[in-house]
Amino acid sequence: MNALYDTLNARFGITFKDQTLLETAFTHTSYANEHRLLNISHNERLEFLGDAVLQLLISRYLFEKYPHKAEGDLSKMRSTMVREESLASFSKQCGFQAFVKLGKGEEKTGGRERATILGDLFEAFLGALYLDQGLEEVSRFIELVMIPSIEEGNYDQVKDYKTILQEFLQVKGEVVIDYCVINETGPAHDKTFEVEVVVDGKRLSQGIGKSKKLAEQEAARVALSVLE
């Protein structure tokens, strides 16, 4: 992990006080499962925390940056910034994919480039940084890594099909939209999900993706193409 410590210090001026937190953030479940006897912690809990911290800081940024935008517009903008593919690209921008600890199976099947893993890794890192150095240090990191791309408009055109579908269907009144996983295939480290959109109890469309979120977006996209 020495190379990771050096990279964080050189590129972002970050030096972890608790290096165990950083190591945990970069440990995928597949690696921990293959080394169970060593009782290694993986990054899922830190991912959970980092997701909450990221949502808060991006919400604060948008609230201050766009004082006249409505809540709905701010929500749409936030969703494009914190979606899986966006976070994976930020992970790559930081070079994090080179340092994540993966199990042998995950490594062989291209896990080091998988959006689900890299997006979760980015959130786990934010969670670790928050615990180690506090909210404002996470904010500083986000300002360095995320905000320049956001302000260049790189995420303005990313479509949130689920939101678009909801708005399309609710023009004539409230409807109940559910996304149901109807099938999962592949090994635990490389699953593919099939999701179905159900509107007011009626099946509308299906979508496939390498995560539930991606499958839901694809299902919503297909539904929109059918309806339009």
URJOSUL-V619141 format. One record per residue. N is the residue number from 1. PHI is phi in radians with two decimals (NA if undefined). PSI is psi in whole degrees, -180 to 180 (* if undefined). OMEGA is omega in whole degrees, -180 to 180 (999 if undefined). Layout:
# URJOSUL-V619141
n phi psi omega
N PHI PSI OMEGA
N PHI PSI OMEGA
This chain:
# URJOSUL-V619141
n phi psi omega
1 NA -4 -178
2 -1.02 -39 180
3 -1.09 -37 178
4 -1.15 -45 179
5 -1.02 -44 -179
6 -1.12 -41 -180
7 -1.11 -45 -180
8 -1.11 -39 -179
9 -1.24 -43 -176
10 -1.24 -42 -174
11 -1.52 -34 -172
12 -2.20 -1 -179
13 1.16 31 -177
14 -1.87 126 174
15 -2.22 114 -178
16 -1.25 135 174
17 -1.34 -42 179
18 -1.87 97 -176
19 -1.22 -21 177
20 -1.10 -38 178
21 -1.05 -44 -179
22 -1.14 -43 179
23 -1.09 -40 178
24 -1.12 -41 -180
25 -1.05 -31 -177
26 -1.75 16 179
27 -1.89 111 179
28 -1.34 156 -179
29 -1.02 -33 -179
30 -1.10 -37 179
31 -1.24 -45 180
32 -1.09 -39 -180
33 -1.16 -33 179
34 -1.36 -12 -180
35 -2.21 45 -175
36 -1.06 -34 -178
37 -1.12 -23 180
38 -1.51 -7 178
39 0.96 50 -178
40 -1.46 137 177
41 -1.46 143 176
42 -1.88 -180 -165
43 -1.67 8 -174
44 -1.13 -39 180
45 -1.18 -40 177
46 -1.16 -35 176
47 -1.05 -45 178
48 -1.00 -46 -179
49 -1.20 -44 -179
50 -1.08 -36 178
51 -1.04 -44 -180
52 -1.16 -42 179
53 -1.11 -43 180
54 -1.09 -45 179
55 -1.01 -43 -179
56 -1.12 -48 -175
57 -1.23 -39 177
58 -1.19 -37 176
59 -1.08 -43 179
60 -1.11 -43 179
61 -1.04 -49 -179
62 -1.15 -39 180
63 -1.05 -42 -179
64 -1.39 -35 -176
65 -1.28 -36 -175
66 -2.18 76 -175
67 -1.15 -16 -176
68 -1.88 -1 179
69 -1.38 145 179
70 -1.31 162 -178
71 -1.00 -40 -179
72 -1.10 -41 179
73 -1.16 -41 179
74 -1.11 -39 179
75 -1.11 -41 179
76 -1.11 -45 -180
77 -1.10 -43 180
78 -1.09 -41 -177
79 -1.10 -34 178
80 -1.26 -31 -177
81 -1.36 -32 -174
82 -1.88 9 178
83 -1.26 162 -172
84 -0.92 -49 -177
85 -1.11 -38 179
86 -1.13 -47 -179
87 -1.15 -35 177
88 -1.10 -40 180
89 -1.17 -36 176
90 -1.19 -37 176
91 -1.04 -45 179
92 -1.15 -39 179
93 -1.02 -35 179
94 -1.46 -10 -178
95 1.36 18 -175
96 -1.14 -28 -176
97 -1.06 -23 -179
98 -1.30 -18 -172
99 -1.95 -12 -177
100 -1.18 138 179
101 -1.59 118 -178
102 -2.07 154 171
103 -1.21 163 -177
104 -1.05 -42 -180
105 -1.11 -43 180
106 -1.14 -39 179
107 -1.09 -44 -176
108 -1.17 -29 -176
109 -1.71 18 174
110 1.45 23 -178
111 -1.05 -27 -178
112 -1.17 -16 178
113 -1.97 4 -174
114 -1.37 131 -176
115 -1.06 -39 -179
116 -1.07 -44 -179
117 -1.21 -44 -177
118 -1.25 -35 176
119 -1.15 -44 178
120 -1.13 -38 179
121 -1.07 -43 180
122 -1.06 -44 179
123 -1.14 -40 179
124 -1.11 -40 177
125 -1.07 -43 179
126 -1.08 -39 178
127 -1.10 -43 179
128 -1.14 -42 -180
129 -1.13 -38 178
130 -1.09 -47 -180
131 -1.15 -34 -176
132 -1.42 -37 -171
133 -2.38 -1 173
134 1.69 170 -172
135 -1.13 -41 -175
136 -1.24 -27 175
137 -1.24 -37 174
138 -1.12 -41 179
139 -1.06 -42 179
140 -1.10 -42 179
141 -1.11 -44 179
142 -1.10 -38 178
143 -1.10 -35 180
144 -1.29 -41 -169
145 -1.69 -48 -171
146 -1.63 -45 -170
147 -1.07 -40 178
148 -1.00 -43 179
149 -1.15 -39 -180
150 -1.14 -44 -177
151 -1.28 -19 174
152 -1.38 -6 178
153 1.47 17 -177
154 -1.15 -19 -176
155 -2.01 6 -179
156 -1.13 -33 -173
157 -1.69 1 178
158 -1.24 124 -174
159 -1.62 133 173
160 -1.74 93 -173
161 -1.13 -30 179
162 -1.12 -43 179
163 -1.18 -42 179
164 -1.07 -43 179
165 -1.11 -42 -180
166 -1.07 -45 180
167 -1.15 -39 180
168 -1.09 -45 -175
169 -1.33 -26 -174
170 -1.63 8 178
171 -1.02 -38 -177
172 -1.71 11 179
173 2.33 174 -177
174 -1.18 139 173
175 -2.33 158 178
176 -1.80 119 -179
177 -1.98 123 178
178 -2.11 144 174
179 -1.99 116 -174
180 -2.04 130 174
181 -1.33 119 -178
182 -1.85 -12 179
183 -2.84 144 174
184 -2.30 131 179
185 -2.29 159 177
186 1.63 165 179
187 -1.19 167 -175
188 -1.01 -32 -177
189 -1.52 -4 -177
190 -2.61 58 -176
191 -1.39 153 170
192 -2.13 134 -176
193 -1.95 141 173
194 -2.03 123 -175
195 -2.11 144 -180
196 -2.02 136 174
197 -1.60 126 178
198 -2.09 123 -178
199 -2.03 117 -177
200 0.88 42 176
201 1.47 -3 -178
202 -1.88 135 178
203 -1.23 132 -176
204 -1.96 -48 -178
205 -2.85 174 179
206 -2.31 156 177
207 -2.56 152 -179
208 -2.14 141 179
209 -2.81 168 -179
210 -1.44 0 171
211 -2.59 165 179
212 -1.08 -40 -179
213 -1.09 -45 -180
214 -1.17 -38 179
215 -1.14 -39 178
216 -1.11 -44 178
217 -1.08 -41 180
218 -1.16 -41 178
219 -1.09 -41 178
220 -1.16 -40 179
221 -1.08 -44 179
222 -1.10 -41 179
223 -1.05 -42 -180
224 -1.13 -40 180
225 -1.14 -33 178
226 -1.26 -46 -176
227 -1.22 -34 -176
228 -1.44 * 999
